[in-house]
Amino acid sequence: MSTETDVLVLGGAGVDTIVYVPELPLPYADSYMIRPGIEMRAGQTGDFVALGVSELGLRTHHLDMIGDDHEGDLIRELHRARGIPLTDIPLPGGTKRAVNLVDPEGRRLSLYDDSRFQETDRLPEATVRALAEATRHAHVSITYPCAFALPILRAAGVTVSTDLHNWDGSNPYHEAFAYEADLVFVSTTALADPERTMRRITERGRAEVVVATAGADGAYLLVDDEVTHIPAVVPHAPVVDSNGAGDAFAAGFLFGRLNGEPPHRCALYGAVAGAHACTVPSTRADAISRTELLARVAELDSAEPASIAAAKEAG
């Protein structure tokens, strides 16, 4: 198969309004004086994954439904400025948007506007098929209507990854994504038993690898029926915001995977990329570069015993 793209990102384009709050949860009050302020910027999960893999040198294309509105223009400009090809299908209900409350420790609470999509909204099959046939891998956001594109991706023969985010392990909406992807990311935030959920994904679905990210506690990797803990990486700069850390982890992991690295090495790339994302303020859409990532990984390799490094390489 001749490919023009390494990673096709489906869905997840949107705009966030960032509100810095003094604490989370935010106690009720009639009003708050907010500093450093309230800002709007383009970038939700699909945008961040597309930006992340593109900055790591992978040929990237983003496909989603976007409104003919100011928010849609912000998304289109973000992609133009970063040189990421974007195929945007008109979304009659308007561009997806959210409000992110961010506390002084960088923790985030997101409020998503769930009213933009209609049940009849679809990514055009011919467009999905043409892009899929020219790509090596597809990363599918769980935003509606991406689930309807999964059979088309399968028919095109591309490998598929997805991020279930804060799935509770039982909501049926996520199952189509969880059981149709070859590589699944999920947060441990809402999981009572992460390992049980990870194993169920591999037992009921197609996944060869499942990654459960756990924030400051690192991540857990399920591959070849074995669960391994992946330690968190200490960022090089102060932590200011966790927004986009999971998307950065996925981008780093995909960079390793598409370059033929073993799963444990891919998880290290993901951990480094995720740690970098925590040093980037919510008001910016930014990602670690390939040069920075490889330099940081080399530092970590040189700081540990050769036996451990060899084990990681063996994966």
Kinemage of the C-alpha trace (Angstrom):
@kinemage 1
@onewidth
@group {chain A} dominant
@subgroup {mainchain}
@vectorlist {calphas} color= white
{ca met a 1} P 0.000 0.000 0.000
{ca ser a 2} L 1.408 3.352 -1.055
{ca thr a 3} L 0.899 5.932 1.675
{ca glu a 4} L 1.086 9.694 1.783
{ca thr a 5} L 0.297 9.935 5.501
{ca asp a 6} L 1.668 8.230 8.594
{ca val a 7} L -1.188 9.139 10.948
{ca leu a 8} L -4.756 10.022 10.026
{ca val a 9} L -6.489 11.601 13.025
{ca leu a 10} L -10.274 11.395 12.971
{ca gly a 11} L -12.394 13.711 15.118
{ca gly a 12} L -11.566 15.630 18.251
{ca ala a 13} L -11.299 19.115 16.732
{ca gly a 14} L -12.630 21.874 18.944
{ca val a 15} L -12.089 25.080 20.853
{ca asp a 16} L -11.545 25.499 24.600
{ca thr a 17} L -12.165 28.500 26.806
{ca ile a 18} L -9.593 28.411 29.601
{ca val a 19} L -10.619 29.751 33.011
{ca tyr a 20} L -8.036 29.829 35.805
{ca val a 21} L -9.742 29.255 39.166
{ca pro a 22} L -8.316 29.501 42.709
{ca glu a 23} L -9.161 25.879 43.550
{ca leu a 24} L -10.995 22.745 42.445
{ca pro a 25} L -13.682 21.930 43.279
{ca leu a 26} L -14.745 25.546 43.044
{ca pro a 27} L -16.943 26.607 45.988
{ca tyr a 28} L -20.142 28.421 45.133
{ca ala a 29} L -19.876 32.194 45.104
{ca asp a 30} L -21.672 35.010 43.355
{ca ser a 31} L -18.497 35.975 41.496
{ca tyr a 32} L -14.725 35.442 41.301
{ca met a 33} L -11.970 37.764 40.145
{ca ile a 34} L -9.882 35.595 37.803
{ca arg a 35} L -6.147 35.904 37.171
{ca pro a 36} L -4.329 35.426 34.846
{ca gly a 37} L -7.692 35.592 33.088
{ca ile a 38} L -10.024 33.876 30.623
{ca glu a 39} L -8.794 32.941 27.144
{ca met a 40} L -10.091 30.996 24.159
{ca arg a 41} L -7.820 28.866 21.979
{ca ala a 42} L -8.165 26.153 19.367
{ca gly a 43} L -7.263 22.647 20.445
{ca gln a 44} L -9.071 19.596 21.770
{ca thr a 45} L -8.041 15.957 21.845
{ca gly a 46} L -7.807 15.356 18.077
{ca asp a 47} L -6.039 18.647 17.487
{ca phe a 48} L -3.494 17.852 20.206
{ca val a 49} L -2.781 14.331 18.903
{ca ala a 50} L -2.396 15.685 15.368
{ca leu a 51} L -0.060 18.423 16.606
{ca gly a 52} L 1.888 15.946 18.739
{ca val a 53} L 2.618 13.387 16.023
{ca ser a 54} L 3.320 16.132 13.482
{ca glu a 55} L 5.908 17.769 15.762
{ca leu a 56} L 7.535 14.340 16.102
{ca gly a 57} L 8.047 14.192 12.351
{ca leu a 58} L 5.170 11.934 11.320
{ca arg a 59} L 3.195 12.881 8.227
{ca thr a 60} L -0.183 13.814 9.629
{ca his a 61} L -3.686 14.505 8.329
{ca his a 62} L -6.699 15.540 10.425
{ca leu a 63} L -10.322 14.868 9.445
{ca asp a 64} L -13.334 16.161 11.349
{ca met a 65} L -16.615 18.056 11.188
{ca ile a 66} L -16.219 21.769 11.979
{ca gly a 67} L -18.665 24.659 11.957
{ca asp a 68} L -18.645 27.687 9.670
{ca asp a 69} L -18.055 30.003 12.622
{ca his a 70} L -15.362 31.894 14.505
{ca glu a 71} L -14.379 28.795 16.483
{ca gly a 72} L -13.995 26.808 13.274
{ca asp a 73} L -11.759 29.527 11.866
{ca leu a 74} L -9.515 29.228 14.941
{ca ile a 75} L -9.098 25.502 14.293
{ca arg a 76} L -8.382 26.006 10.603
{ca glu a 77} L -5.799 28.672 11.424
{ca leu a 78} L -4.092 26.406 13.994
{ca his a 79} L -3.637 23.724 11.351
{ca arg a 80} L -2.469 26.202 8.711
{ca ala a 81} L 0.054 27.719 11.099
{ca arg a 82} L 1.466 24.307 12.063
{ca gly a 83} L 1.443 22.880 8.541
{ca ile a 84} L -1.000 20.069 9.348
{ca pro a 85} L -3.358 19.157 6.488
{ca leu a 86} L -6.989 19.400 7.602
{ca thr a 87} L -10.068 18.094 5.844
{ca asp a 88} L -13.011 19.802 7.505
{ca ile a 89} L -16.557 18.668 6.814
{ca pro a 90} L -19.304 21.243 7.546
{ca leu a 91} L -20.934 20.734 10.946
{ca pro a 92} L -24.359 22.431 10.905
{ca gly a 93} L -24.562 22.631 14.693
{ca gly a 94} L -21.344 24.632 14.958
{ca thr a 95} L -17.821 23.841 16.112
{ca lys a 96} L -17.354 21.758 19.267
{ca arg a 97} L -16.354 23.793 22.292
{ca ala a 98} L -15.615 23.366 25.980
{ca val a 99} L -14.749 25.332 29.101
{ca asn a 100} L -11.706 24.163 31.064
{ca leu a 101} L -11.363 25.178 34.704
{ca val a 102} L -7.678 25.015 35.711
{ca asp a 103} L -6.477 25.317 39.312
{ca pro a 104} L -3.051 26.590 40.534
{ca glu a 105} L -1.692 22.999 40.606
{ca gly a 106} L -2.566 22.467 36.965
{ca arg a 107} L -5.534 20.178 37.571
{ca arg a 108} L -8.347 20.531 35.075
{ca leu a 109} L -12.118 20.170 35.021
{ca ser a 110} L -13.642 20.230 31.532
{ca leu a 111} L -17.212 21.205 30.665
{ca tyr a 112} L -18.069 19.951 27.167
{ca asp a 113} L -20.893 21.362 25.082
{ca asp a 114} L -22.749 18.201 24.059
{ca ser a 115} L -25.252 19.909 21.758
{ca arg a 116} L -23.271 20.339 18.535
{ca phe a 117} L -23.837 16.988 16.807
{ca gln a 118} L -27.076 15.651 15.372
{ca glu a 119} L -27.822 11.929 15.017
{ca thr a 120} L -27.592 12.221 11.237
{ca asp a 121} L -24.110 13.806 11.201
{ca arg a 122} L -21.567 11.589 9.450
{ca leu a 123} L -18.057 11.796 8.052
{ca pro a 124} L -18.488 11.087 4.302
{ca glu a 125} L -17.621 7.463 3.589
{ca ala a 126} L -15.804 8.267 0.348
{ca thr a 127} L -13.630 10.860 2.108
{ca val a 128} L -12.772 8.511 4.975
{ca arg a 129} L -11.971 5.701 2.545
{ca ala a 130} L -9.737 7.832 0.311
{ca leu a 131} L -7.750 9.194 3.258
{ca ala a 132} L -7.514 5.778 4.931
{ca glu a 133} L -6.186 4.129 1.795
{ca ala a 134} L -3.317 6.634 1.761
{ca thr a 135} L -2.317 6.275 5.429
{ca arg a 136} L -0.377 3.862 7.627
{ca his a 137} L -2.364 4.326 10.826
{ca ala a 138} L -5.594 5.958 12.009
{ca his a 139} L -6.116 7.451 15.465
{ca val a 140} L -9.836 7.748 16.160
{ca ser a 141} L -11.241 10.189 18.700
{ca ile a 142} L -14.351 9.066 20.554
{ca thr a 143} L -16.264 12.146 19.417
{ca tyr a 144} L -19.445 11.493 17.475
{ca pro a 145} L -19.674 10.434 14.586
{ca cys a 146} L -16.264 8.734 14.442
{ca ala a 147} L -17.664 5.329 15.457
{ca phe a 148} L -19.355 5.077 12.043
{ca ala a 149} L -15.956 5.410 10.359
{ca leu a 150} L -14.437 2.371 12.098
{ca pro a 151} L -15.716 -0.260 9.576
{ca ile a 152} L -14.374 1.862 6.706
{ca leu a 153} L -10.934 2.025 8.329
{ca arg a 154} L -10.995 -1.728 8.861
{ca ala a 155} L -11.864 -2.331 5.221
{ca ala a 156} L -8.958 -0.109 4.180
{ca gly a 157} L -6.577 -2.313 6.168
{ca val a 158} L -5.054 0.385 8.376
{ca thr a 159} L -4.197 -0.159 12.023
{ca val a 160} L -6.339 1.811 14.468
{ca ser a 161} L -5.782 3.406 17.868
{ca thr a 162} L -8.202 5.245 20.138
{ca asp a 163} L -8.257 7.024 23.485
{ca leu a 164} L -11.225 6.234 25.748
{ca his a 165} L -10.228 9.045 28.134
{ca asn a 166} L -12.094 8.772 31.459
{ca trp a 167} L -14.207 5.724 30.543
{ca asp a 168} L -15.780 4.040 33.548
{ca gly a 169} L -15.451 0.606 31.968
{ca ser a 170} L -19.193 0.153 31.494
{ca asn a 171} L -20.612 3.032 29.418
{ca pro a 172} L -21.685 1.302 26.169
{ca tyr a 173} L -20.885 4.381 24.039
{ca his a 174} L -17.160 3.671 24.333
{ca glu a 175} L -17.350 -0.034 23.484
{ca ala a 176} L -17.317 0.331 19.700
{ca phe a 177} L -14.032 2.203 20.001
{ca ala a 178} L -12.569 -0.043 22.725
{ca tyr a 179} L -13.210 -3.285 20.872
{ca glu a 180} L -12.381 -2.185 17.317
{ca ala a 181} L -8.942 -0.635 17.916
{ca asp a 182} L -5.572 -2.401 17.750
{ca leu a 183} L -4.129 -0.002 20.341
{ca val a 184} L -6.254 1.429 23.155
{ca phe a 185} L -5.463 4.240 25.573
{ca val a 186} L -7.616 4.847 28.645
{ca ser a 187} L -7.285 6.904 31.811
{ca thr a 188} L -7.483 5.190 35.189
{ca thr a 189} L -9.430 8.167 36.580
{ca ala a 190} L -12.880 6.520 36.556
{ca leu a 191} L -11.827 2.849 36.627
{ca ala a 192} L -12.467 0.890 39.812
{ca asp a 193} L -10.199 -1.929 38.592
{ca pro a 194} L -7.927 -0.746 35.733
{ca glu a 195} L -6.308 -4.141 35.086
{ca arg a 196} L -9.665 -5.874 34.829
{ca thr a 197} L -10.875 -3.309 32.294
{ca met a 198} L -7.642 -3.537 30.308
{ca arg a 199} L -7.912 -7.325 30.102
{ca arg a 200} L -11.563 -7.154 29.096
{ca ile a 201} L -10.630 -4.881 26.205
{ca thr a 202} L -8.169 -7.451 24.848
{ca glu a 203} L -10.522 -10.386 25.510
{ca arg a 204} L -13.546 -8.845 23.775
{ca gly a 205} L -11.823 -6.772 21.132
{ca arg a 206} L -8.939 -6.615 18.703
{ca ala a 207} L -6.417 -4.735 20.830
{ca glu a 208} L -2.875 -6.069 20.953
{ca val a 209} L -1.785 -3.327 23.370
{ca val a 210} L -3.735 -1.429 26.042
{ca val a 211} L -2.291 1.532 27.949
{ca ala a 212} L -3.925 2.926 31.095
{ca thr a 213} L -2.501 6.343 31.976
{ca ala a 214} L -2.463 7.291 35.660
{ca gly a 215} L -1.149 10.851 35.750
{ca ala a 216} L 1.592 11.363 38.330
{ca asp a 217} L 1.529 7.612 39.045
{ca gly a 218} L 2.726 6.839 35.527
{ca ala a 219} L 0.905 4.326 33.342
{ca tyr a 220} L 0.153 0.622 32.990
{ca leu a 221} L 0.910 -1.349 29.850
{ca leu a 222} L -0.855 -4.576 28.881
{ca val a 223} L 0.896 -6.532 26.151
{ca asp a 224} L 1.284 -10.299 25.634
{ca asp a 225} L -1.096 -10.881 28.576
{ca glu a 226} L 1.246 -9.132 31.023
{ca val a 227} L 0.611 -5.842 32.811
{ca thr a 228} L 3.664 -3.679 33.507
{ca his a 229} L 3.898 -0.404 35.401
{ca ile a 230} L 5.473 2.470 33.452
{ca pro a 231} L 6.952 5.057 35.872
{ca ala a 232} L 6.105 8.714 35.413
{ca val a 233} L 8.828 10.980 34.036
{ca val a 234} L 9.770 14.106 35.973
{ca pro a 235} L 9.249 17.168 33.737
{ca his a 236} L 12.197 19.448 32.985
{ca ala a 237} L 10.145 22.510 33.944
{ca pro a 238} L 7.479 23.241 36.577
{ca val a 239} L 4.094 21.599 36.126
{ca val a 240} L 1.510 24.238 35.216
{ca asp a 241} L -1.309 22.288 33.571
{ca ser a 242} L -2.317 18.692 32.871
{ca asn a 243} L -4.404 19.637 29.843
{ca gly a 244} L -3.351 17.605 26.805
{ca ala a 245} L -1.004 15.284 28.720
{ca gly a 246} L -2.924 12.167 27.682
{ca asp a 247} L -2.984 13.268 24.049
{ca ala a 248} L 0.767 13.915 24.196
{ca phe a 249} L 1.325 10.456 25.690
{ca ala a 250} L -0.629 8.905 22.814
{ca ala a 251} L 1.380 10.910 20.262
{ca gly a 252} L 4.686 9.836 21.788
{ca phe a 253} L 3.578 6.209 21.890
{ca leu a 254} L 2.458 6.323 18.246
{ca phe a 255} L 5.797 7.844 17.252
{ca gly a 256} L 7.589 4.857 18.752
{ca arg a 257} L 5.148 2.309 17.368
{ca leu a 258} L 5.293 3.606 13.811
{ca asn a 259} L 9.084 3.589 14.007
{ca gly a 260} L 9.100 -0.089 14.983
{ca glu a 261} L 9.959 0.302 18.671
{ca pro a 262} L 8.806 -2.320 21.219
{ca pro a 263} L 5.794 -1.414 23.401
{ca his a 264} L 7.774 -0.574 26.563
{ca arg a 265} L 9.981 1.811 24.584
{ca cys a 266} L 6.875 3.383 23.053
{ca ala a 267} L 5.493 3.885 26.559
{ca leu a 268} L 8.692 5.680 27.576
{ca tyr a 269} L 8.299 8.033 24.615
{ca gly a 270} L 4.721 8.596 25.698
{ca ala a 271} L 5.716 9.322 29.287
{ca val a 272} L 8.304 11.891 28.187
{ca ala a 273} L 5.858 13.605 25.820
{ca gly a 274} L 3.145 13.626 28.488
{ca ala a 275} L 5.502 15.136 31.071
{ca his a 276} L 6.433 17.900 28.634
{ca ala a 277} L 2.745 18.686 28.040
{ca cys a 278} L 2.287 19.318 31.771
{ca thr a 279} L 4.749 22.242 31.504
{ca val a 280} L 2.693 23.984 28.791
{ca pro a 281} L -0.021 26.436 29.907
{ca ser a 282} L -3.615 25.674 28.884
{ca thr a 283} L -3.708 28.821 26.804
{ca arg a 284} L -1.116 27.418 24.373
{ca ala a 285} L -1.290 24.555 21.898
{ca asp a 286} L 2.233 23.165 21.928
{ca ala a 287} L 3.997 19.789 21.773
{ca ile a 288} L 7.447 18.340 22.286
{ca ser a 289} L 9.647 18.178 19.193
{ca arg a 290} L 11.327 15.026 17.887
{ca thr a 291} L 14.748 16.435 18.823
{ca glu a 292} L 13.634 17.247 22.385
{ca leu a 293} L 11.962 13.873 22.846
{ca leu a 294} L 14.942 11.836 21.707
{ca ala a 295} L 17.356 13.957 23.750
{ca arg a 296} L 15.275 13.496 26.900
{ca val a 297} L 14.995 9.740 26.336
{ca ala a 298} L 18.757 9.547 25.831
{ca glu a 299} L 19.238 11.343 29.166
{ca leu a 300} L 16.979 8.849 30.908
{ca asp a 301} L 18.789 5.925 29.268
{ca ser a 302} L 22.182 7.189 30.439
{ca ala a 303} L 20.916 7.714 33.989
{ca glu a 304} L 19.863 4.107 34.584
{ca pro a 305} L 21.773 0.809 34.783
{ca ala a 306} L 22.535 -0.810 31.469
{ca ser a 307} L 20.591 -3.936 32.479
{ca ile a 308} L 17.373 -1.925 32.876
{ca ala a 309} L 17.897 -0.114 29.600
{ca ala a 310} L 18.465 -3.459 27.842
{ca ala a 311} L 15.259 -4.831 29.314
{ca lys a 312} L 13.330 -1.835 28.019
{ca glu a 313} L 14.804 -2.245 24.556
{ca ala a 314} L 13.767 -5.912 24.612
{ca gly a 315} L 10.237 -4.732 25.410
